[in-house]
């Protein structure tokens, strides 16, 4: 039988039959191993190369069987390649390349090659393939001479209503997604996606509208994004794609201006956000039949995107959001920059997802069954194994601050626990993480299914989430139960509102000193208050190789100087540089008047702000600051002419492009004083300023996200070095903030004393071992492990100093309470809702 098969194949080869037929005749006779596809590739010269492709028997069986028919051609091979592509099988890319070599005027294969390159992160190859496709079919407007066979016969597909226009729409959509992912050319992403909507029929545009809305939201065009999401909602609904339609509706509801145009718009955004979440919950339960009006602007009726009669026909959306990560894409993190009371907002969002998603959203890992757990707790030798503690985060790789916050916990406590790290996203973890995660490190990329399966397989006793709002995979994993104890830490310093989180880790000195006396609590979790500062970063940090163009984005066009060169120039001119180098979303309208007061109070003041990667967001903030200056300095905001005082003041506000992370400390050192914004501040940038030895002004707010910088000054206690510096940097009010900033900038001798005190005491906030001790206490108590305090201190290598004593920490808490009693915000704070 085998001899006959060989003879047949030799005969096929001798008469040069179709290569595709040869492949599957070989498989039919069993000459290739059962899991191998043998493909003969024509290299264009007299020699031929043979490629062995691993292919399970059952994979794409229908497509494979079609290849055995007489007369099969490259279309049949394309069907097989597409099937393998959909199954994420690596053989697809080899088959695509074979088709490209064999039929060079069949251009669409370039689109699929581009998509596969994009999937594996090869941005340059993906762009090259997709752009070449557009060239070969006559360009994005179909006006050039095509070389593609079909385009020459039927006309370019890159025109409305053209034959095969779905192919061009697909190429443009993927080019737009590519540029959105790459982040370097926002105008290209805008062009490709809008051009796709001009060419395609509605049935082709579900993914286009999803990408367009996401892109416009990212660059700050929330109005355009809202229109795109609602158009996508209707297109999806007409095709019966309830899952995709619901995702579009949620994404529209989550939109708030990343840079509000005014304080009034910021306040209205809160009202509208709450109403939109309520509206979706109502539709989930009852459909659109009871819809009355579009006050929340959810459906964009006022813009003509929807009509009320269509809204009333929307079916119930309960339980239809199965692909929650893919279709929602981004949680509602931008909402939290506004400084609102987040607990009711986040509970409402969690309740909404409970209605929209199936019960599998709240999946419970199998090992949590008591019988299974009792068995798994024993090692083969019958000994009790160490408790398993997992950490999951999308911001743990590279130089991300969330990873830096937990690194010493792994290093110091690995003898007591088996630590497992699950990293979401593309940033590689540092060698230290690989070294100290003694249970293992699992980099799952953007694969939610793999992340979920890994977490279930680890059979964890405790799972720690470094954040819950920055990434959709991490956010939705938080609804599931992977361990008995689930902890949320302050990577994104807001409560989750999700019932599956048991604890939120904060600190005595981090929280509001009268938190328990406020009208409402801030957290849905039980709050664990660690003693001391509760946050600490390593002084020496790892900086991965970064791209300056990516860091700057559109802002590279703002100046022919780099940010570092601009600050050097200002200092050489004898100017005072007030640096506020935070993401533009943190520049809230409530902070504008601080900047205006500083400009007015110091004639040599120059304020340096970080421009966004998106020119739209930077322009929005520029217009808002111009309006505030005009109102304050010109007297008539409606007057068309800018007064000289306003022109002079605005000329002293500079927008600088972002810098790479390894340049941040150098940038800080070139400033006179660093300004920390409110109501949303941060911890990493504050520690960077302290690491650079530069004074930083901060104003502690009501909620955790506005209080983290101040804890560093409590820990340093600068008054021990110089009593006059004790109150240098933590303000009690807006006016006190401005006064402290002006004094530091205008008094070189005082500023030098403050900088000296910071340098002397800064070791207290870096590599602080007490935090690992506190985490050891938390984990051993939560997991019922008996460890004496002496043993725990020995594991961590911690030595008590005066500042670690309970009486010393209690005194700091009492001082903070006294400061707040003196604060001008006290009356409002104690009656806050």
N, C-alpha and C positions, 0 to 999 in steps of 0.2 A: 504493500500500500504506500509506504514511504517512498519507495523508488519511483512509483507512478507519479506521486505528487511532485517529486524533484524534476522528473522529465517534463511534466506539464509546465512547471514554472520556467524551466530552461527554454521551452518553446515560446512561452509568453514573452520572455526577455528578448529572444532572438528576433521576434517580429515587432518589438517595441510597442506593445499594447499600452493602453492608458495606465499611467502610474497608479492612479487611484484604484483601478481594478486589481493591479498587481498586489497592492497592499492587502486587500481583503481576500483575494484568492489565497494568499499566504496564510492569512488567519484561518480561512475555512479548512485548509488542509493541515493546520496545526503545526506549521513549520516554525513559526515564531512561538516563544513561550506564551502561555495563556494570558499573561498580563502585559504583553509588549506589542506595540504597533510598529511595524518596520516600514519606514517611509523612505522612498528613493527620491533624493533631491537633485534636481538638475542645477549644477553650479555654473553653467554657461560656457564650459569648455569641454574638452574631450573626456575628462575624468568625471566620475560621479562619486558622490558621498552618500553614505547610508546612515540614517538616523534612527536609533532605537528610542521609542517613546513608551514610557510606562502607562498602561491603560487597562484597568480592570475590565473583565468580560461584560459585566452588567452595565457599565457606564455608557450612556448614549447609544443603547443597543439599536433603536430604530434608525438613527442616522447612520450607524455602521452597516446595518443590513441594506440600506439604500445604496450604499457604495458598491454592492456586489452585482448590481444590475448592469447589463451591457449598455454602453452609452453613457455611463456616469461621467460627469465632468467636474470642473472646478466649483460649480454651484453645490454639488453634492458634498465635496470636501469642505466647502464653506459652511454648510449646514452642520457638519460634524464639528468643525472648529468652533462655531457659535455655541453648540451644545456644551462642548468642553469648557468654553469661556464661562458660560453660565454656572457651570459646576466648579469654577475656579481651578480647573486642572491645568497644570503648566504646559501640557502638550499643545494647548490651543495656540500659544504664541509661535510655536514652531510650524504648525500648520498654516497659520496666517502668513508667515514669512515665505513658506513654500508657494502659496498661492500668489503672493506678490512677485516672486521671481518668475513664476511660470506664466502669469498673465499680467504684464506690467501696465496694461491699459484698463485693468479692473481696479478702480481707485478706492472703492468703499472699504476694502480690507484695511486701508490705512487708518480709518476711524477706529476699528476694533483694536488694531495694534496700539493706537493712542490711548484707548480706554484701559487696556491691560497695563501699559506703562504707567499710567496715572495711578492705577490700583496699587502698584508696588512702589510708588513714590518716585519714579523716574520722570520728573517734571519736564526736563529738557527733551527727552525722547518723545514724550507724549505731545508736547507742543510741536515738535518737528513733524511728526506723523500727521497731526490734525491740520496744521497749516498747509502741508503739502497736498492733502486731500482738497482743500479749498482751491489751491492753485490749479490742480488738475481738472476740476469741474467748472472752472471759469470765474473763480473769486466769489466773495460773499454776496456780491450783487449780481453774479452771473453775467457780467459784461465782458469778461476776457475770453480768449480763445481756449477752449478746453482740450485736453489730451485724453481724458477718460472716454472710453468707447461709447458708453451709454449717453454721456453728456453730448458727444458729437452727433449722435443719431437723434436724440429726443430733445436736446436743449439742456441748459444747466439746471440742476435741481435747486439752485440757490435763488429761486424766484417764487413769488406767491403762486399757488395753484399749479406749479410745474410738476410733471411726472417725477416721482421719486423725491419730492421735496422733503419728505420725512428724513431722508439720509442727510441732507444738508442741515436740517434742524438739529439732528442728533450730533453732528460734528460741531456746530456752533454752541450748543448747550454744553458739550464737554469741554470745549475751549473756554467757555465762561467759567465752568466749575474749576478748571485748571488754574485760571488766573485768580479766581477767588481763593483757592488753596494756597497758591504761591504768594499772594499778597503784595507783589511788587508793581503791578500794573492795573490799577483799579479801573482806569478808563477803558482798557481793552476788555475787561470783564463786562463792563456796562455795554459796550458796543456789541459784543458777540451775543449776549443774552437778549438785548432789545431787538437785534436783527433776527434772531430766531423767532420772536413773537410776530414779526412782520411777515415772515415767510410761511410759518406753520399754520395748519388748521387747528381748531381747538383740541381735537383729539390727540394732537401731538405734543401739547404744551404743559402737561401736568408737571413734569420734572423741570421744564424751563421756568415756569412760574415759581416753583419752590426755590430754585437756585437764584432767580432774579430777586425774589423777596429777601432771601438770606444775604445776598450781596448788597442790596440797597440798605438793609438794616445795618450791616457791618460798617458801611461808609458814612452812615448818619442820615440818610434820606428816608426817614421813617414814614413819611407820607407816601412816597413811591413804593416802599416796601409793603405798606398796608394795602395799597391797591393791588399789587402783584399777588399777595397771599389770598385776597378775597377772589380775584379772578381765578386763581388756581383752585380755590374751594369750589367754585361753581363748575369749572371744567371737570374736576374730579367727581363731583356729585352726579353730573350728567352721565358719566361713564360707570356709575355704580361703585366707585372706589371710595367707600365710606371711611376707610382707614386713612387714606391720603387726605381726603377732604377734611377730616377732623383735625389732623395734624396742621393743615394750613390755617384752620380757624384758631387753633391754640396759638400758633406763631403770630398771627395778627393780634390776638388779645394781649400777648406779652410785650408788644412793641410800646416803648416809651421813648421820648427824645433822648438820645445819648448826651446831647448838649441842649438843655432847655434854653429857649430864647429869652425867657424872663422868669421872675419868681412866680408870676401869675400862671404861666404855662406849667411850671413845675407842680404847683398846687392842683391845677386842673387835671394833670396827668394822673395823680393819685386817685382822684374821684373816678375818672374814666376807667382806669385799670381795674379797680374794685368792681365797677359795674359790668365790665366785659367778662370778668371771671364768673360773676353771678349769672350773666346772660347765657354763657355756654353751659353752665350747670343746669339751667332751666331747660335748654334745648336738649341736653342729654336725657333728661327725665321725660319731657313732654313733646319734644319736637318743636317745630315753629308755629304750631297752630294757635298758640296763645300770644304770639308776638304782637306787641302794641306799637313800639316805635324804636328808633335807632339812636337813642340819646347817648349811648356810650360810643357811637360811631364804629361799632364792631363790624358791620357789613358795608360801611362806606356808602350809605344811601345818599347822603348829601353830595357825594362826588359822582353819583350816577353809576356806581359799580353794581349796585343791587337795587331791586324794587321790593316793596313790602309784600306783594302777592307771592313772589317767589320764596321769600323768607318763610311765609306761612306754610309752604309745602315741604319744608325740610323735615325728614323723618327723625325719630328718636335716635340719638347718637350714643346711647348707653351701651358700653361694652364693645365698641367697634374699633377702638384704637389699639390694635394688636402690635404694630411695629412702632412702639412709642418713641424709641430712640431715633430711628431713621426719619420719622415724620415730624417730630417736634424739634429735633436738632439742637436747640439751645434752651436751657432753663431761663428763668426770669431774673437773672442776676443783675442786669442793669437797673432794675427797679430799686435795688438796695443802695445805690449811690445817692439817692435822694435824701436818705436819712429818716425815712418814715418809720412808724412803729410796725415792725415786720411780722410779728406773731400772727395777727389776724389775717394778714395777706397770705402768708405761707400756709396757714391752715386752710384757707379758702382754695388755694391752688391744689393742695393735697386732696381735699374733698372733691374737687373737680376731676382730678385724674382717677380717683376711686370710682367715679361714675362713668368716665369715658373708657377706661381700660377694663379688660376682662379680669377675672379673679386671679389669673396667673401673675399679675403685677405684684401680688403679695405672697409669692411662692415661699415655702419653708423648706430648707435643706433637709434631706432625709436623715442625716445623722443626728438630728435633734430629737428623734424618737428615743425614749429613755432606754429601751432594751439595746438598741444599736449602739447608743453612746456608751453604755456601761461596758460593752465588749470592746469598743474601739479605744477605751481609755487604758487598756492593758497592753503592754508590750508582749512579744512572744514569750519572753522569760517570766511573764506574770507580774512585772514591775509596773508601777504607775508611771506613765509617760509625763514628760513636761507638758504644761499647758501650751496650747497653740494660739498665738496671737497674730492676726493678719493686719496689714495696713494696705489700704487701697486709695489711689489718687491718680488724677490726670495731670497733676503739677508736681511730680516728685522727681522727675529726671532733670539732667543738666544742672543749671543753677537756680532752679525754681525754689522759691522760699518755703513752700509747703514741705518739700523734702528736707530742707535744711532744719526745719523745726523739730523733726522727729529722728534725725540721724543719730544724735547722742543717746536717745532712748534705746535704739538697737545696739549701739556700741556698749552701753553700760549694763544692760540687763539681759544679754543673750545667754548668760549662764543659768538664768532662772526660767527663761521661756524659749520656746522655738518660735522665731519670728519669720513670717512670710510676707513678702512684698508683691503686690499686684499693681503693675504700672500700666495705666491707660494712656494711649497716644504714642507719639513717635520719638520723644526725647529719650536718649539713652541714659541709664543710671550711672552714677559715678562708681568708681572702683570700691569706694568705702561702703556703698550700699550692697554691692555684690559680696563684699567681705563679711559684713556684720549681719546680713539677713541669713541667719544660720539654717533656717528651714528651706529657703529658696527664694529666688526672684523670678517672677513670671511677667514678662512683657507681652501683653496681648494686643498691642496696637489699638485699632479702633473696632475690634471684634467683640461686640457685647455678648454674643453666645459663648465665645471662648472664655471671656471674663467670668460669666456666670458659672460655667462648668468648672473652671479652675477653683473658684471660691467654694463651690459645693464639694469638690473632691478633697479639699484640704481639711474638712471636718474641724473647723476652727472652734475654739472655746470663746474667743473674743475677736471682734473685727472693728478696727479703727478706721474711720473715714477722715482723711485729711481735709476734705471739703465736700460740699454737697451741691453747690450752685454753679460751678464753673464749667461743667461738662455734662452732656446728656446721659452718657453711659453711667457715670458715677451717680448722678442724680437718681436715675431710675433703679439702679442696684440698691439704693437706700430704702426702697419700699419693700425689699425682700429680706427674709430672715436667714442669714447664713451662720449665725452663732447665737449662743444664749445671751451674750453681752455685746451690744453694738453701741459704739461711742463715736460721737462727732466732735472734732476739734475745730479750732478757730481759723483754719485756712481761708475759708470764706466766713467772716465773723458774724454770721447771722444764724438764727434758729432755723431748723428744717421745716417744722410744722408737720412732720411725718411721724406716725405713731410707732414705727419700728426702730427708731433711735431711742436708746435707753438713757444715755448720759450726754451732756455737753460739757466739755472740759474748758474751764476758764480759770481765773485767778482772783484771789482776794483783792489784789491791788488793781486788777484790770476792770472789775465791775464798778458800777455806780455805787458810791458808799451808802446810799439810801435805797438800793434796788428793791428791797423787800417792802418799802413803804410806798412805792409807786402804785398808782391806781390799777395797773395791770402788769402781770409778769411779762418778761421778754422772751421766754423760752417754752417750747412744748416738751423739751427733755428735762430730766432732773439735772440741775446744774451742779457740777463738781468744781469747787474752788480750790485750786492748788495754792499752797503758801508761797509767798514771795512773788517774783516777777511773772512767773508762769510761761514766759516766752524768752528764748535766747537763740542767737544764731552763732555759727562758728565764725571767728574773726577771719581766718583764711578760707577762701572759698574757691570752688572750681568754676572756671568760666569756659564753656565749650566754644568752639570756633563759630563765629557769628558773621552775618552778612550785613555790612553797613547800609546797603541800599534797602534791605528788608527792614532794618530798624527804623530808617528815616521815612520810607514810603513817599507819599506826595510832598512831604515837608522838605525834601531835598531841594525843591525849587524855590523855597522861601528866601534863601540867601546864598551868596557865593562863599560864605564862611561856614565852617563846621561849628557846632555848639561850643566846643572848647576854644576855638579861635575867637568867636564872638565875645566870650567872657574875658579872654585875655585882652581884647581891644578895649572893652569897657573899663577894666581895671587900670589899664595904661592911661586912660583919660581921667582917672581919679574918680570914677563913678562908684556908687554903692550898689552892689549887685544883690538883690533880693531874689533868691532862686526858689521856685516852686516847681520842681521837676517831677510832677505826678501825671498819671494818665488823665487825659482831658475829661473823662467822665466824672472825675472827682472835683472838677471845678464847678461847683454848684453856685446858683445865683446868690445864696446867702453869704458866700465868700467874696463876692465882687467888691463889696464896700470896704473890706479890709484892704484890698489892693488900691482902691481909690484914696483911702485915708493915708496910706503910705506914700503914694505919689504926691499927694498934697502936702504931707508933713515933712518931706525931705526933698529939697530941690535937686539933690544929686542922686535920687533914687532911680534905679533902673530895675524893672521887674522882668525876670526871665522865666518864661513858661514853656512847658513842653508841648510842641505842636503834635497834632494827631497824625497818624499815617494817612488819614483821609482828609483831603482839603475841605470837604464839606463840613466836617466837624470843627476844624480850625476856624473856618470862616464864620460859623455860627457863634463861636465864642468871641471872635473879634468884633462882630456886630453887636453882641450883647454888652461887651465892655465899652464900646463906643457910645452906646445908648446911655449907659450909666454915667459915663464921664460927661456926656452932653447935658444930661439932666442936672448933674451936680455943679458943673462949671459954666454952663451957658444959660441956665435958667429956663430955657424953653425947648423941650425935647422935640416939639413939632416943627421948629424952625429948620429950614432946609440948609442953612449955612452953619458950618462948624466954627465955633468961636476960637480965637488964638489960644486961650488957656487949655481948651480941650485938645487942640492939635498938638500942643507942646506935651501935655500929659500922655497922650496916646503914643507919641513918638518914643516914649521911655518904657514902653511895654514891648518886649521882644519874644517872638515865638521861635523856639529853637527845635531843630529836628532831634528825634530820639538818638541816643548813643548806644553803643554796645555795652553789655553789662560790665565788661572789664574796664570801661572808661568812666563809670559812674563816680567812683571815688575821686578821680582827677577832676571831674566836673564840679563836685561838691567843694573841693579845696579852692577852686577859683572863685567861689561866691563869698560874699561878705556875711550873709546870714541866710539860713534856709527857712522857708515858710512851709509849715505843715497845714494842709487844707482841712476844712470841716464842712459838713458833718461826717464825711467818710475820709479817714486818714489812711493809716497803714502802719505796718511795723518794719518791714524790710528797708524802705527808704529812710525811715527815721534812724534805724541802726546804721545805715550807710553814712548818714551825716555825722553821727557820733564817731564812727570808725575813722572818718576823715578829719575829726577834730574840729568840726565847724558847729557853731551854735545853731540850734533849731528851735523855732517857736511853735508851740502846740497849744490847743485849747480843748481840753477834755469835754466830750459831749455826753449825752444821756446814755447812748448805747455803745456796746463794745467796739464797734467798727470805728468809732471816733475817739477811743481812749487808749489805744495801744502805745502810741508814742510817749505819752506821759509816764507810763510805768517805768520806762528806762531812766527817767530823771529821779523817780522815787528810789529806784535801785542804786543809782550812782550816788545820791545824796551829796551834791556838790558842795554843800555848806560845810562839810567836814574839811575840805581843802581851803575854802575861802568863804566865810559867812556871807559876804556881800553877793555871792553868786547863787545862793540857795534858791532864790525866787526868780532867777534870770529868764526862765524859758517856758514855764507852764502858766498860762494865762487864766484869769478868773472870768473874763468877759471879752467882748469884741474890742472895746476901747483899751483894755489892759493888754490884749494881744498886740495892737498897733503900737502902744507905748513901749512895750518891751522890744519890739522889732526896731523901732526908731532909735532907741537908746543903744542897742548893740551895734547898729550900723554906723551911728554918728559919733560914738565914743570909742576910739581905737584902744585906749588903755583898758577900759572895762571889757571890751570884747576879747582882748588878749588874756585877761584874767579868767574869763569864762572858758575860753578855749583851753587854757592850761588845766583848769579844774576837770574839764571833760576828758582830756587826755590822761590825767592822773587816775580817774575813777572808771574809765570806760571798760577796763577788764571785767568789771562786775556784771556787765550785760552780755558778754560773749563767753561761750563755752561754759555756761553756768550749770554745774553738776547738781545743784539742788533740784532742778526741774526733773532730772532723771530719778532722783530720790522720790519726789512727789508722785511721779508716774509709777514707780515701783510700788508705792503704798496703795495707789488706786488699783492697779492690776492685781496685786496679791489679795486685796480685800474683796474685789469684785469676783475673783475666781476662787475664793476660799482657800488660799495657799498660806500656810503658816511659815512666816519668815520673821525672825526677830529684827528689830531696827538696826542692831549692831551688824547683823549679817547683811542686811540691805545696804548699809553704808559702806561695808567692805566691798561688796560687788561693784558699787558705783565708783568707789575710790573718792568718796566725799569727806571733806574735813570741815567741821563746823567753824564758822567765824561769827563774830558778834552780830553781823548783819543777817545771819540766818536764824538767830534766836527768836523764839516766839514773842518775847516782850518787845523786841526791836521791830518785828513785822507789825505787831498790834499797834505800836506807836505810829507807824506809817499810815495805817488805816485810820486811826484817830485824826491824824493831821489832814488826811484827805477829806474826812467828814467836816472838819473845821473850815477847810478851804471852800467846800461847797456851801456851807452855811453863810459864808461871806459873798458867795457868788451872786451876781445880779440875776442869774437864771433860776435861782432856787425856787421862787414862787411859782414859776411856770412848770418847773420840773416835778415838784411834788404833786401837781395836779394834772400831770400829763396823761393823755389817753393814747 
